[in-house]
Amino acid sequence: MPKAVLTTKSSPTYDDLPEERYHFPRAYLSQVRQAVGDFVVYYEPRRSSGEPSSRGGRQAYFAVARVLAVEPDPARADHHYARIADYLEFDRAVPFRDGAHFYEIALQRDDGKTSKGAFGRAVRPLPEHEFDAILRAGFAGDELLFPSASSVPGMPTGFAEPEADFRRPIVESVVARPFRDQAFTRQVRAAYDNRCAVTGLRLINGGGRPEVQAAHIRPVASAGPDSVRNGLALSGTAHWMFDRGLLAVDDDLAILTMTRGLPDDVVRLILPDRRLRVPVDAVLQPHRQFLRWHRENVFKG
């Protein structure tokens, strides 16, 4: 059974929330059903919205996820939802072509140019070896996913056996918690430039490592995804306060705190304007749906 590519814009035309759901018309029902239980790769096209003249999309694969189920859209005839799990963004977005090499061979015409017809399909089957190549490019350099020979127990230094003979299967690694935790931490720290979103502090320890932590807005234990949009870079104190509901964030990114019982010394750590410091790139900013979940289920204000 082939895996699949799911296309979604940065400002989706459909009711997409890639971390949780993919909305699509009935024309793609058969292809999406074939992917149920298997993994897919998300692709962002050049058009950033439904406007024909819109531009700015990355034209790149940006995340991997698994399709749990397909359900009809109760509000819109002839449309369906794919329910998504195990969402994880790549460390680097992978362009659909690298020089003359296309990651999806079906997108390349016989003359070497891009097939616009094939590109026009929002859902495309993806052979296993192409899926493998995209993930390798998206997580290039990750020691947990692609260990060097010297890091494999029992393998002598300098051993020249091909990497494919000893690396863990990619999908096995992608769903493993240690790998996901490290990838999430790297991505959130990078998005926030190693700076706490609540205090504004950027602390680097004596070994050159950032002290800021990557916090899930909606916890993994409550079905929260490993997405930068479900993450905040927080100092240890701010992380503790956020997880215990002593502070939260409004939809307009205002920092909310408990009305009573919070020590003044702690309140003084918060940025004076009481507004969250977020990435400039809107694609990386906290999603309002996750912020709302935290306010409704964790915040004690």
Secondary structure, 3 states (H helix, E strand, C coil): CCEEEEECCCCCCCCCECCCEEEEEHHHHHHHHHCECCEEEEEECCCCCCCCCCCCCCCEEEEEEEEEEEEECCCCCCEEEEEEEEEEEEEEEEECEECCEECCHHHECCCCCECHHHHCCCEEEECHHHHHHHHHHHCCCCCCCCCCHHHCCCCCCCCCCCHHHCCCCHHHHHCCHHHHHHHHHHHHHHHCCCCCCCCCCCCECCCCCECCEEEECCCHHHCCCECHHHEEEECHHHHHHHHCCCEEECCCCEEEECCCCCCHHHHCCCCCCCECCCCCCHHHCCCHHHHHHHHHHCCCC
